[in-house]
Amino acid sequence: MSIGIENLGKFVFEYISKYREGYESFTSLPPNGAGYPKYTISPFLKSV
């Protein structure tokens, strides 16, 4: 199975987007989120 560079790029950007959405969900205050503290633990949170 081979993966084209275009598909790899799309996957990476979608992964980062979903990662950030999940992080915001965990760190948002209730009732919108879990209320966990925000820590910069991943380069995916700050990458552009």
N, CA, C and O of each residue as an XYZ file, in Angstrom:
192
protein
N       0.836     -1.176      0.000
C       0.000      0.000      0.000
C       0.886      1.245      0.000
O       1.765      1.386      0.849
N       0.655      2.127     -0.935
C       1.438      3.355     -0.986
C       0.541      4.556     -0.672
O      -0.663      4.541     -0.929
N       1.152      5.574     -0.120
C       0.437      6.789      0.249
C       1.081      7.947     -0.493
O       2.293      8.148     -0.422
N       0.263      8.703     -1.203
C       0.771      9.863     -1.921
C       1.037     11.018     -0.971
O       0.442     11.102      0.104
N       1.921     11.892     -1.369
C       2.299     13.027     -0.524
C       1.104     13.942     -0.249
O       0.993     14.516      0.834
N       0.200     14.077     -1.247
C      -0.982     14.909     -1.043
C      -1.874     14.328      0.045
O      -2.371     15.062      0.899
N      -2.080     13.009      0.019
C      -2.912     12.365      1.027
C      -2.261     12.421      2.404
O      -2.946     12.589      3.413
N      -0.963     12.284      2.446
C      -0.251     12.377      3.718
C      -0.401     13.776      4.310
O      -0.643     13.928      5.508
N      -0.257     14.785      3.474
C      -0.414     16.163      3.936
C      -1.808     16.429      4.463
O      -1.969     17.063      5.507
N      -2.824     15.948      3.748
C      -4.202     16.113      4.199
C      -4.416     15.429      5.545
O      -5.055     15.979      6.442
N      -3.875     14.227      5.672
C      -4.027     13.480      6.918
C      -3.398     14.232      8.092
O      -4.009     14.341      9.155
N      -2.202     14.743      7.909
C      -1.503     15.438      8.991
C      -2.281     16.672      9.430
O      -2.453     16.899     10.627
N      -2.751     17.466      8.481
C      -3.496     18.667      8.839
C      -4.828     18.328      9.497
O      -5.248     19.020     10.425
N      -5.498     17.276      9.035
C      -6.750     16.858      9.668
C      -6.489     16.324     11.075
O      -7.257     16.603     11.995
N      -5.420     15.564     11.247
C      -5.065     15.034     12.565
C      -4.814     16.168     13.551
O      -5.310     16.139     14.677
N      -4.050     17.160     13.130
C      -3.748     18.293     14.012
C      -5.023     19.038     14.371
O      -5.204     19.434     15.523
N      -5.899     19.231     13.413
C      -7.161     19.918     13.668
C      -8.006     19.159     14.685
O      -8.533     19.758     15.623
N      -8.138     17.864     14.511
C      -8.918     17.043     15.446
C      -8.250     17.005     16.827
O      -8.939     17.005     17.848
N      -6.935     16.973     16.861
C      -6.194     16.980     18.127
C      -6.499     18.261     18.898
O      -6.752     18.226     20.103
N      -6.473     19.389     18.194
C      -6.754     20.670     18.835
C      -8.192     20.745     19.324
O      -8.450     21.275     20.404
N      -9.131     20.222     18.545
C     -10.530     20.203     18.965
C     -10.696     19.381     20.246
O     -11.395     19.796     21.171
N     -10.062     18.237     20.291
C     -10.127     17.391     21.481
C      -9.510     18.069     22.686
O     -10.051     18.000     23.790
N      -8.380     18.722     22.478
C      -7.709     19.441     23.565
C      -8.607     20.536     24.115
O      -8.732     20.691     25.330
N      -9.234     21.298     23.221
C     -10.134     22.368     23.662
C     -11.315     21.798     24.429
O     -11.773     22.399     25.401
N     -11.810     20.647     24.003
C     -12.915     20.003     24.700
C     -12.512     19.597     26.118
O     -13.279     19.786     27.062
N     -11.334     19.050     26.263
C     -10.870     18.621     27.585
C     -10.546     19.798     28.501
O     -10.694     19.690     29.718
N     -10.109     20.908     27.936
C      -9.654     22.022     28.770
C     -10.678     23.146     28.922
O     -10.447     24.082     29.687
N     -11.793     23.074     28.217
C     -12.853     24.076     28.382
C     -13.576     23.835     29.701
O     -13.646     22.713     30.203
N     -14.101     24.904     30.236
C     -14.830     24.791     31.496
C     -16.182     24.109     31.290
O     -16.806     24.265     30.240
N     -16.629     23.360     32.284
C     -17.946     22.744     32.204
C     -19.022     23.825     32.075
O     -18.824     24.912     32.617
N     -20.101     23.604     31.420
C     -20.589     22.334     30.887
C     -20.103     22.031     29.476
O     -20.479     21.004     28.912
N     -19.273     22.901     28.887
C     -18.800     22.686     27.514
C     -17.611     21.738     27.427
O     -17.333     21.203     26.354
N     -16.926     21.526     28.502
C     -15.744     20.674     28.496
C     -15.516     20.038     29.839
O     -16.360     20.111     30.731
N     -14.361     19.409     29.977
C     -14.044     18.671     31.198
C     -13.398     19.543     32.275
O     -13.413     19.181     33.452
N     -12.833     20.683     31.887
C     -12.259     21.589     32.868
C     -10.847     21.267     33.308
O     -10.378     21.788     34.320
N     -10.163     20.416     32.564
C      -8.776     20.106     32.917
C      -7.888     21.323     32.654
O      -8.208     22.141     31.791
N      -6.780     21.454     33.383
C      -5.890     22.606     33.164
C      -5.202     22.532     31.799
O      -4.970     21.456     31.249
N      -4.887     23.717     31.277
C      -4.208     23.787     29.974
C      -2.701     23.709     30.179
O      -2.118     24.508     30.912
N      -2.096     22.757     29.536
C      -0.644     22.606     29.508
C      -0.206     22.515     28.057
O      -0.862     21.859     27.248
N       0.885     23.161     27.729
C       1.434     23.035     26.386
C       2.292     21.780     26.363
O       3.485     21.822     26.661
N       1.675     20.673     26.009
C       2.347     19.379     26.074
C       2.631     18.802     24.705
O       3.226     17.730     24.595
N       2.216     19.492     23.664
C       2.371     18.925     22.338
C       2.696     20.016     21.326
O       2.142     21.112     21.405
N       3.576     19.738     20.387
C       3.849     20.702     19.325
C       2.638     20.917     18.415
O       2.564     21.927     17.716
N       1.687     19.976     18.418
C       0.485     20.120     17.583
C      -0.382     21.270     18.033
O      -1.183     21.779     17.249
N      -0.244     21.696     19.287
C      -1.061     22.782     19.797
C      -0.571     24.130     19.327
O      -1.359     25.072     19.251
N       0.692     24.252     19.013
C       1.270     25.547     18.637
C       1.706     25.626     17.177
O       2.041     26.710     16.698
N       1.709     24.520     16.470
C       2.176     24.540     15.082
C       1.163     25.266     14.200
O      -0.024     25.334     14.518
N       1.646     25.795     13.108
C       0.776     26.545     12.187
C       0.547     25.759     10.933
O      -0.158     26.220     10.036
